[in-house]
């Protein structure tokens, strides 16, 4: 099956959407145009964030950056194909 190459416009349509990736829910919060990528913010996981002195102070959302194109730059990446839009 031949999947279309994702362009910046189609990626931007995902902004604000909730997606499922590796059994975790994320929100698409940014599209990086330089090397087409999606930045995802976890809705299910947090991590402990340290202050400037290295002391654990608060929980913050986990973030992931997923490349949109495969290694050949001619098709969608496996990570992009694994996303499922929930809303």
Secondary structure, DSSP 8 states (H G I E B T S, - for coil): -------HHHHHTTTT-EEEETTEEEEEEEEETTTTEEEEEEEEEEEEEE-TTS-EEEEEEEEEEEESB-TTSSSB-HHHHH-EE--
